[in-house]
Amino acid sequence: MTRLILIRHGQTEWNLARRIQGSTDIPLNDTGRAQAADAAALLQDHIDPATARLAASDLSRARETAEIIGTRLGLGVPRLYPELRERAYGDAEGLDTTEFARRWGDWWSAAVPNAESRADLRERAVGRLSLALADASREAGFADGTLVVVSHGALIREVIGHASADEFPAPGERLANGSAHHLLWEGGRLSLLSYAAA
């Protein structure tokens, strides 16, 4: 039995401007760095550094968030996984939400050219998380520990949806930058430990 804590990366300038990032590599801003430090402070009572490991998407906003958390909690550098990147939004990347709505309508039902489907994102996310957990389990001292993973909003939504039989999150609910989501990995299955709107 392993605990899995998913952290959404801190804020970027594109988050602030409501521009769609997707797989575009946008760095944290100063608010995002502060959010990463706040996330580390909140995690302090939930993990034992001796049995915890750290992983992240390789996009800079997730990697730097993980590095801040790792430094503050004594977890070292994160193991990076390109497959934990944000959903690829195709032709929508770089657009603000107003332009997105003008071109394709509602966010949740839009068919954006060249975008990764939610089903493909979910399969990628759950598959890579299972491999990240397997990688961590081979490390000395990890047995039944905690894996902290820093990733992205759409990817985390799909993992939560998978773990809760799509009960959570509600359609339209945004996951806050720096928010933490606690799950359990047992017998090859993910379950949600608790859920509160972030």
N, C-alpha and C positions, 0 to 999 in steps of 0.2 A: 504494500500500500504506500503510495507516494502522494504527497500534496503538491499541487501545481498552482502557482500564483501567476496570473497573467496581468501584466502592467501595460497600460497604454502609454506610449512615449509622451514626453512633454511637448508643450506648444511650440509651433514654428510661426514664422511670419505669414506663411500661407494659411495656416489654421486661423490666424487672427483676421486675415482678409477674406476668409471663407472661400479660398481657392482649393480646388481638388488636386491633391498630391498624388495619390496612387503610388506607382512605382518610381515617381520622380524623386530624386534624392535632395530633400530640402533639410537644412540643419536646424537645430534648436535655436530659439531666441533666448534672451535672458530669463523671461518668464518660464520658459520650458525647463531651463536648468534649475530654477527654484522649485518647480513642480517635481522634478526628479529627486531633489534633496528632500522634499516633503514626503514623497513616496517612500524613500529610504527610512525616514523617521517613523512612518506608520508601520513599516515592515519589521522594525527592530524587535517588537514584542511577539512576532509571529514566526520567527525563524531562528534556528540554531546555526550559526555560521560554520560549525564543524560538520554539519550534515546537509548543508544547503549548497546548491550549485546555481549558476547563472548562465542564461542563454539569451540570445537576442536575434532579431532581424539584422541583416548587415547594412540596412539603410542608416545613414548617419544619425538621424533623429532618434532612432531606437537604440543604436549602438552607444551614443553618448549618454542617453538616459541610463542605460544599463551600466556604463562605466562609472557614472556618478553613484548609482546605487551600490555597485560592487566595491568602490573605494570606501564609502561611508559605513558599509556593513562588514567589511573584511572578507568579501566573497571573491576578490580577485577580478581578473578580466573575463568578460563573457565569451562563451563559445558562440560563434556567429553562424547563422543559417540563412542563406538567401531565400529558402522556401518559406521563411516566416515573414517575408515582405508583405506590404499592404496589397490589397486587391489591385490589379492593373485595370485602370479605368479607361484605357484606350483613348478615343478622341476627346474625352472630357478632361483629361489631365491638363492642369494649368488654367482652366476656366473657373470663374467664380460661380457661386450657386445661382445667381440671377440669370446668367447666360446659359447655364446648364438647363434651368427650367424653361427658358425661352426655346431652346433647341429640342429638348426631349421630354419636357413635362415633369411629372412627379418623380422624385428621386427613387422611390421604392419600386416603381413599376417600369422605369425607363429602360429602353433597349438601346444602349450606347454602342455605336460601332467600335469594334475591336476591343471591347471591354471583356475581362474575365467574368464568367458567370459566377453567381453565388454558389452554385453546386460545385463547380470546379474549385473555387476558393476553399470551401468547406473540406473537400477531399484532400486538398493540398495541406491545409492547416492541421487537420487531425492526423494525417499520415506523418507529417514532419514532427509534430509534437511527440508522437509515439517513438520516433527514432531518437529525438533529443532526450526523452526519458530513458531510453535504452542506453544511450551514450553515457548519461549521468550515472546510471546504475552500475556501470562497469568501473567507475572510479572508486578508489579506496575511501571508506568512511561514509559513503552516501546511503547505504542500505536504509530503506524506508525514510528517506530524507525529504527535502523540499526542493523543487526546481522552480526558480523564479525566471520567468520568460518575459522579456520586453518586446512588444510587437505593436500592432496597429489596430485602429478602431474596427474596421470592417472584418479583419481576420478574427479578432477577439469576439466580435458579435457572432460569427459563425461557429466558433468553438463553444460559446455559451449556449447557442441554439442547439447544437448537437448534444451537449451534455444535459439539456433540460427538455428534450423532445419538443423544441421550439416554443416552450412556454415563455422564455425570456431571451433577449430583451424585447420589449414591446416595439411594434413598428413605429419608426420615427424617433425612438429614444436614442439620444446620443450618449456615447461613453466619454466621460470627461478625460482630458489630458491628465496623465499621472494617476488615473484611477487603477485600483487593484481588484482582481476578481479571483476568488478562491475555489479551486476544484479538487477533486480526488481522482487518482488513477489507481484502479484496482482490478486485477485480472484482465487487463487489456481493455477496460471500459472507463470512460470519463463520466463523472457525475458532479453536479454543482453542489458545493457545500452550503452556500447561502447566496442569496441575491438581494441586492438593494440597488436601486437606481443610482448611478454614479454622479 
